[in-house]
Amino acid sequence: MPPAVARPPLPLWAAVPVSAAGGLLLDVAFPSVGWWPMAFASVALGLVALIGRSVGGALLAGLAFGLAFYLMNVDFTAAWVGPLPWIALSVLEAAIVAGGAVLVSLAYRWVPRLVHSRRGRMLVTPAVVAGLWTAREAVTGGFPYGGFPWGRVGTSQVSGPLAEVVSWTGTAGLTFLVVFVVAMAIEIVRMPRSRRSRRFADLLPAMSLAVFVAVLAVTPAWATTADGTMRVASIQGNGPAGYFDERRAGDVLETQFEATMPLFGEDDVDVVLWPEGSVDLDPEESPSAASALDTVARRMDAPLVANRIDQRGDEYFNMSFVWREGEGVEQSYDKRNPVPFGEYVPDRGFYQSIAPDLIGMIGRDYTPGSNAPVFDIDGTLGGLAICFDVIYDALIWEGARDGAELYLFQTNNADFRGTDENLQQLAVARLRAIETGRSVVNLSTVGTSQVIAPDGTTIEGLRADAPGQMVTDVPLRTGLTPAVVVGGWVNAVLSWGSVAALAIIGVMVLVRGRRDVKTPAP
């Protein structure tokens, strides 16, 4: 038996807590701590715990990793409605992690039986393992009910030296590279040393890995083309916009209006931006709301991009819109990815029977939008995303392909005050800037709001939990990065290509094993 398929380096009783420690370290890689190197340590612990594991052992270790990570990373879901949604989401995501862990353990078992050379194992095993990790993230990002692509390893690297690679590969590709680097380092450590005194040959794999990481670290982001600036006035109203905040209809609009008043008369503003949920009255039904929006547009001498709930017949939409004085709503975009169990309840009857009190709190179901995620603002196209829309690759890429020269992200973090949610979402927005080569104005009702340059750095920001304003000359860019053009294919090839490769390798190992059994010993 080849050395690479020997006994697991850790007994199961040690592998489970080691894997759980890996999950905890992955959370540390995300805000509010945001220590990006911890993602590498996390992946290392998670993978070492899976080497040589049985299916049952891999399930247990993977479940420990997933629970440790998600129970910490998405604890904001328990902020107002108690532990049940938080635990349910964490257990579901951890179960998917456990399923992915089984595939990774099979890769560690099967690949060495087919690939016997040192060089081959150093490349093939890490590639398959990294692809399977990426595939697991693809599953959590798409299943069930549209998925929840939160806590991806690639997103944790927004402040790290590999962040600019995302403009070439997309977030999935960045996840793959991080896991590949770690898996290769593990294979180098596990490799048997040469029996002869060939020190250079023994050092060559480690040197190759170091060169590979150095090349990734110095790879510049894809350069999009500068195309002037747009003067954006962004207003964080800090109003009572939370689901459980005490308020009357119109209170959020009033706080947004009052926070905007200090900017009245500001020169040369191209667009005024308000956050998600900023208009809590229907201006088509409320003359006072329409008057307030007209006043903002007139006093700022610019169109206003705002957001409200829009009812059309029996359907509700989370709608952003462009408002012009005297004309009303000129353009609209409906949130493409409403949050399951937050903005709508799938299979409501079933879940109502399980948790009637919780499900009853969600009184209406939002319908997913289908209109283009861009606004034409006097000839400048702005890409759009509403709150958790930002975590879905396809929508962001669609905006860039539709001609967006900057992004206007509107969000409402009022339900998550005092948690890490707003900072985690902000990290996604920063990575989107690098990925698409475009500036991002990420505006929240309560913070943290920032204007982000195409390289992911902060141009201007507002502190959380206070009203504030930003008037910023935001850089515009044209051109598409490779991530926007082929990011979907990169994800598909890395993810499902690795699953197919594992299946093929498994069949070949099985066939070879049967052949060896049938072949009599000499």
C-alpha positions in Angstrom: 0.0 0.0 0.0 1.4 3.4 -0.9 2.5 5.5 2.1 0.0 8.2 1.3 -2.9 5.9 2.2 -1.5 4.8 5.5 -3.4 5.3 8.8 -5.0 8.7 9.5 -2.6 11.1 11.1 -5.2 11.7 13.9 -7.4 9.3 15.7 -11.1 10.1 15.5 -11.3 11.2 19.1 -8.7 13.9 18.2 -9.8 14.6 14.7 -13.3 15.8 15.8 -12.1 18.6 18.1 -9.3 19.5 15.7 -11.9 19.9 13.0 -14.1 21.9 15.3 -11.1 24.2 16.0 -10.7 24.6 12.3 -14.3 25.8 12.1 -13.8 28.3 14.9 -10.6 29.7 13.2 -12.5 30.2 9.9 -15.0 32.4 11.8 -12.0 34.4 13.1 -11.0 35.1 9.5 -14.2 37.0 8.9 -15.2 40.4 10.5 -15.4 41.7 13.1 -12.0 40.1 13.8 -11.1 39.7 10.2 -7.7 37.9 10.6 -7.4 36.5 7.0 -4.4 34.1 7.7 -6.7 32.1 10.0 -8.5 30.9 6.9 -5.4 29.0 5.9 -5.0 27.5 9.4 -8.7 26.6 9.4 -8.6 24.8 6.1 -5.4 22.9 7.2 -7.1 21.6 10.4 -10.2 20.7 8.6 -8.3 18.7 5.9 -5.9 17.0 8.3 -8.9 15.7 10.3 -10.3 14.1 7.1 -7.2 12.2 5.9 -7.7 8.5 6.2 -11.2 8.8 7.7 -14.0 6.4 7.1 -17.3 7.7 5.8 -18.7 7.9 9.3 -15.6 9.5 10.7 -15.6 12.1 7.9 -19.3 12.9 8.5 -18.6 13.4 12.2 -15.5 15.6 11.6 -17.2 17.6 8.9 -20.2 18.2 11.0 -18.0 19.4 13.9 -16.3 21.8 11.5 -19.5 23.1 10.1 -21.3 23.5 13.4 -18.3 25.3 15.0 -18.1 27.7 12.0 -21.8 28.5 11.4 -22.9 28.7 15.0 -20.4 31.5 15.4 -20.6 33.1 11.9 -24.4 33.5 11.6 -25.2 34.0 15.2 -26.7 37.4 14.1 -29.8 35.4 13.0 -30.7 34.9 16.6 -30.6 38.7 17.4 -34.3 39.2 17.6 -36.2 36.0 17.0 -34.4 33.6 19.4 -32.2 30.6 18.8 -34.4 28.4 16.6 -33.6 30.0 13.2 -30.0 30.3 14.1 -29.7 26.7 15.1 -31.7 25.4 12.1 -29.6 27.4 9.6 -26.4 26.3 11.3 -27.3 22.6 11.4 -28.5 22.7 7.7 -25.3 24.3 6.5 -23.2 22.0 8.7 -24.9 19.0 7.3 -23.9 20.1 3.8 -20.3 20.6 5.1 -20.4 17.1 6.4 -21.4 15.7 3.1 -18.6 17.6 1.4 -16.2 16.2 4.0 -17.0 12.7 3.0 -16.1 13.5 -0.6 -12.8 15.0 0.5 -12.0 12.0 2.6 -12.7 9.7 -0.4 -10.3 11.9 -2.5 -7.6 11.3 0.1 -8.3 7.6 0.0 -8.6 7.1 -3.7 -6.2 9.5 -5.5 -3.0 7.9 -4.0 -4.2 4.5 -5.1 -4.3 5.7 -8.7 -1.4 8.3 -8.7 1.8 6.9 -7.2 4.4 9.5 -8.2 5.3 12.1 -5.6 4.8 15.0 -8.1 1.5 13.6 -9.2 0.2 13.3 -5.7 1.4 16.8 -4.9 -0.7 18.2 -7.7 -3.7 15.9 -8.3 -4.7 15.4 -4.6 -4.7 19.1 -3.7 -6.6 20.0 -7.0 -9.3 17.4 -6.4 -9.6 18.4 -2.7 -9.8 22.1 -3.4 -12.3 21.5 -6.1 -14.5 19.5 -3.8 -14.3 22.2 -1.1 -15.4 24.7 -3.8 -18.2 22.4 -4.9 -19.5 22.2 -1.3 -19.6 26.1 -1.2 -21.5 26.0 -4.5 -24.1 23.7 -2.9 -24.6 25.9 0.2 -24.8 28.8 -2.2 -27.6 27.3 -4.2 -29.5 24.8 -2.0 -32.2 24.9 -0.6 -34.5 27.8 -1.7 -31.8 29.6 -3.6 -29.0 28.9 -1.1 -27.1 31.1 1.3 -23.6 31.8 -0.1 -22.3 33.3 3.1 -19.0 32.6 4.8 -17.1 31.5 1.7 -13.4 31.0 2.2 -12.6 33.4 -0.7 -14.6 36.2 1.0 -12.3 36.0 4.0 -9.4 37.1 1.9 -10.6 40.6 1.1 -7.8 42.1 3.2 -5.2 39.5 2.3 -2.4 39.4 -0.4 -4.5 37.2 -2.7 -7.5 39.4 -2.9 -6.7 40.9 -6.3 -6.8 37.4 -7.8 -10.6 37.5 -7.4 -10.8 39.8 -10.5 -9.5 36.9 -12.6 -11.3 33.9 -11.0 -14.3 35.1 -9.0 -14.9 34.2 -5.4 -15.1 30.5 -6.1 -11.8 30.6 -7.8 -10.2 32.4 -4.9 -11.6 29.7 -2.5 -10.2 27.0 -4.7 -6.7 28.6 -4.7 -6.6 29.1 -0.9 -7.6 25.4 -0.3 -5.3 24.2 -3.1 -2.3 26.0 -1.4 -3.1 24.5 2.0 -3.7 21.0 0.6 -0.4 21.1 -1.4 1.4 22.1 1.8 -0.1 19.2 3.6 0.9 16.8 0.8 4.5 18.2 0.9 4.6 17.5 4.7 3.2 14.0 4.2 5.6 13.0 1.4 8.1 10.4 2.2 11.7 11.8 2.0 14.2 10.4 -0.5 16.2 7.5 0.8 19.3 9.0 -0.7 20.9 12.3 0.4 19.2 14.5 -2.2 18.3 17.5 -0.2 17.5 19.7 -3.1 15.0 17.2 -4.5 13.3 17.1 -1.1 13.2 20.9 -0.9 11.9 21.3 -4.5 8.2 20.8 -3.7 8.2 23.3 -0.9 10.1 25.8 -3.1 7.6 25.3 -5.9 4.7 26.0 -3.5 6.4 29.1 -2.3 6.9 30.4 -5.8 3.3 29.6 -6.7 2.0 31.6 -3.6 4.4 34.5 -4.4 3.1 34.7 -8.0 -0.5 34.8 -6.7 0.4 37.5 -4.2 1.9 39.8 -6.8 -0.7 39.1 -9.5 -2.4 42.5 -10.1 -6.1 42.9 -10.4 -7.5 43.1 -13.9 -7.4 46.8 -15.0 -10.7 48.2 -16.0 -10.8 51.6 -17.8 -11.3 54.9 -15.9 -14.3 56.9 -17.2 -14.6 60.0 -15.0 -16.4 60.3 -11.8 -20.0 60.6 -10.5 -20.8 62.8 -7.5 -22.9 60.7 -5.2 -24.7 62.0 -2.1 -25.3 59.1 0.3 -27.4 59.5 3.4 -27.5 57.1 6.3 -30.7 58.1 8.3 -30.3 55.8 11.3 -34.1 55.5 11.5 -36.2 52.9 13.2 -36.0 50.5 10.2 -35.8 47.2 12.1 -38.5 44.7 11.9 -39.2 45.0 15.6 -38.5 48.8 16.0 -41.3 50.8 17.4 -42.5 53.3 14.8 -45.3 54.8 12.9 -45.7 54.8 9.2 -43.5 57.5 7.8 -41.0 57.6 10.6 -38.2 56.1 8.6 -38.9 58.5 5.7 -38.8 61.3 8.2 -35.4 60.4 9.6 -34.0 60.0 6.1 -35.3 63.4 5.1 -33.9 65.1 8.2 -30.5 63.4 7.6 -30.5 64.7 4.1 -31.4 68.3 4.9 -27.8 69.4 5.8 -26.9 68.7 2.2 -29.7 70.8 0.6 -28.0 73.2 -1.8 -24.9 71.0 -2.3 -23.4 71.8 -5.7 -23.0 69.5 -8.6 -24.5 66.3 -7.1 -25.3 63.8 -9.8 -27.5 61.4 -7.7 -28.8 61.1 -4.2 -28.7 57.6 -2.7 -30.9 56.4 0.2 -30.7 52.9 1.7 -33.0 49.9 1.7 -36.3 50.5 3.4 -35.8 54.3 3.4 -39.3 55.1 2.2 -42.0 53.5 4.4 -45.0 55.2 2.8 -46.2 54.7 -0.7 -45.6 58.0 -2.5 -48.3 57.1 -5.0 -50.9 57.0 -2.2 -49.3 59.5 0.2 -49.1 63.2 -1.0 -46.8 64.0 2.0 -44.3 61.2 1.0 -44.3 62.3 -2.6 -43.8 65.9 -1.5 -40.8 64.9 0.6 -39.2 63.0 -2.2 -39.8 65.9 -4.6 -38.2 68.3 -2.1 -35.1 66.2 -1.9 -34.8 65.9 -5.6 -35.4 69.7 -6.1 -33.1 70.9 -3.3 -30.3 68.5 -4.4 -31.0 69.2 -8.1 -30.5 65.5 -8.7 -32.5 62.3 -9.1 -33.1 60.3 -5.9 -32.5 56.5 -5.7 -34.5 55.1 -2.8 -36.2 51.9 -1.7 -39.6 50.8 -0.4 -42.1 47.9 -0.3 -44.3 47.9 -3.4 -47.6 46.0 -3.5 -48.9 44.9 -7.0 -52.1 43.0 -6.6 -51.5 40.2 -4.2 -47.7 40.4 -4.7 -45.1 42.3 -2.7 -41.7 43.5 -4.0 -38.7 44.9 -2.3 -38.3 47.7 -4.8 -35.6 50.3 -5.4 -36.5 53.2 -7.7 -35.3 56.4 -9.3 -37.4 59.4 -8.3 -37.5 62.7 -10.2 -39.3 65.9 -9.1 -42.7 66.1 -10.7 -42.3 62.8 -12.5 -42.3 60.3 -9.6 -40.9 56.8 -10.2 -38.8 56.8 -13.4 -37.1 53.4 -13.1 -37.4 50.5 -10.7 -35.5 47.3 -9.7 -37.1 44.5 -7.6 -34.8 42.5 -5.3 -33.8 39.4 -7.2 -33.1 37.2 -4.1 -35.5 37.6 -1.3 -34.3 36.0 1.9 -36.1 32.7 2.7 -37.6 32.8 6.2 -36.8 36.5 6.3 -38.7 38.0 3.4 -40.8 35.0 2.4 -41.6 31.6 3.7 -41.2 28.7 1.2 -43.6 25.8 1.7 -45.4 28.0 4.3 -48.0 25.4 5.3 -45.3 22.8 6.2 -43.2 25.2 8.3 -46.3 26.8 9.8 -47.1 23.4 11.3 -43.6 23.1 12.9 -43.1 26.7 14.2 -46.4 28.6 13.9 -45.3 31.5 16.1 -42.1 32.2 14.2 -43.6 31.7 10.8 -46.6 33.9 11.7 -44.2 36.8 12.3 -43.5 36.9 8.6 -46.8 38.4 7.5 -46.1 38.7 3.8 -44.0 37.0 1.1 -41.9 39.0 -1.2 -41.8 38.0 -4.9 -38.4 37.7 -6.6 -37.9 40.4 -9.2 -36.9 39.9 -12.8 -36.0 43.4 -14.1 -32.5 44.4 -15.0 -30.2 45.3 -12.0 -29.1 48.7 -13.4 -30.4 52.3 -13.4 -29.6 54.8 -16.1 -28.9 58.0 -14.2 -28.5 60.7 -16.8 -26.3 58.5 -19.0 -24.3 56.8 -16.3 -25.3 53.2 -15.5 -25.4 52.2 -11.9 -25.5 48.5 -10.9 -27.8 47.5 -8.1 -28.1 45.0 -5.3 -30.4 45.1 -2.3 -29.0 43.8 1.0 -28.3 40.0 0.6 -28.5 40.4 -3.2 -24.8 41.2 -2.9 -23.7 37.7 -2.0 -25.1 36.2 -5.3 -22.5 36.1 -8.0 -24.8 36.0 -11.0 -26.6 39.2 -10.1 -23.5 41.2 -9.6 -22.0 40.0 -12.9 -25.2 40.7 -14.7 -25.0 44.4 -13.6 -21.5 44.7 -15.0 -22.4 43.0 -18.2 -25.4 45.4 -18.6 -22.9 48.3 -18.5 -22.8 49.4 -14.9 -19.9 51.8 -14.3 -20.3 51.8 -10.5 -22.5 49.9 -8.0 -25.1 51.3 -5.7 -25.7 48.7 -2.9 -28.6 49.5 -0.6 -29.0 47.6 2.6 -30.9 47.6 5.9 -28.9 46.2 8.8 -31.2 47.6 11.5 -32.3 44.1 12.6 -28.7 43.1 13.2 -27.5 46.1 15.3 -24.6 45.1 17.6 -23.7 42.0 15.6 -21.0 41.3 13.0 -23.5 41.0 10.1 -23.0 44.5 8.7 -19.2 44.1 8.7 -19.4 40.7 7.0 -21.7 42.1 4.4 -19.4 45.1 3.9 -16.5 42.7 3.3 -18.5 41.1 0.5 -19.1 44.5 -1.0 -15.4 45.3 -0.9 -14.6 42.0 -2.6 -17.2 42.8 -5.3 -15.4 46.0 -6.0 -12.1 44.2 -6.7 -13.9 41.4 -8.5 -15.6 43.7 -11.0 -13.1 46.5 -11.1 -15.8 49.0 -10.1 -16.4 51.4 -7.3 -19.2 50.5 -4.8 -21.3 52.7 -2.7 -22.5 50.5 0.1 -25.2 52.4 2.0 -27.0 51.1 5.1 -29.9 52.5 7.1 -27.9 52.2 10.3 -24.3 51.5 9.1 -21.7 50.6 8.4 -21.8 52.6 5.2 -18.8 53.1 2.9 -17.7 54.3 -0.5 -15.3 51.7 -1.8 -12.7 52.2 -4.6 -12.3 49.6 -7.4 -9.3 48.2 -5.6 -11.3 47.5 -2.5 -10.0 50.3 -0.3 -12.3 52.7 1.5 -12.7 56.2 0.0 -15.1 57.5 2.7 -17.2 56.0 5.4 -19.8 56.6 8.1 -19.8 55.2 11.6 -22.6 52.9 12.6 -25.7 53.8 14.6 -25.7 57.5 13.8 -27.1 59.6 11.0 -24.6 60.9 8.5 -23.9 62.0 5.0 -21.3 61.5 2.3 -20.8 63.5 -0.8 -18.2 61.6 -2.9 -16.7 61.9 -6.3 -17.0 58.2 -7.1 -14.6 56.8 -9.8 -16.4 55.3 -12.8 -15.0 52.3 -14.7 -15.8 50.4 -17.9 -14.7 47.1 -19.2 -15.2 43.6 -17.9 -12.9 41.6 -15.7 -12.3 37.9 -16.4 -14.3 37.1 -13.3 -17.4 38.7 -14.7 -16.9 37.1 -18.2 -16.1 33.5 -17.2 -16.6 33.4 -13.4 -19.6 31.1 -13.8 -17.6 28.7 -15.9 -14.7 28.8 -13.5 -17.0 27.8 -10.6 -18.7 25.1 -12.6 -15.5 23.6 -13.9 -13.7 23.7 -10.5 -16.7 22.5 -8.6 -18.5 19.9 -10.7 -15.4 19.0 -12.6 -13.8 17.9 -9.3 -16.9 15.9 -8.4 -16.8 14.2 -11.8 -13.1 13.6 -11.4 -13.6 12.0 -8.1 -16.3 9.7 -9.5 -14.0 8.7 -12.4 -11.1 8.0 -10.0 -13.4 6.0 -7.7 -14.5 3.8 -10.6 -10.9 3.3 -11.8 -9.8 2.4 -8.3 -12.7 -0.1 -8.0 -11.9 -1.7 -11.3 -8.2 -1.9 -10.6 -9.0 -3.5 -7.2 -11.2 -6.1 -8.7 -8.5 -6.8 -11.4 -5.9 -7.2 -8.7 -8.1 -9.7 -6.8 -8.7 -11.8 -9.9 -5.0 -11.8 -10.8 -3.3 -14.7 -9.0 -0.1 -14.0 -7.1 3.0 -15.4 -8.9 
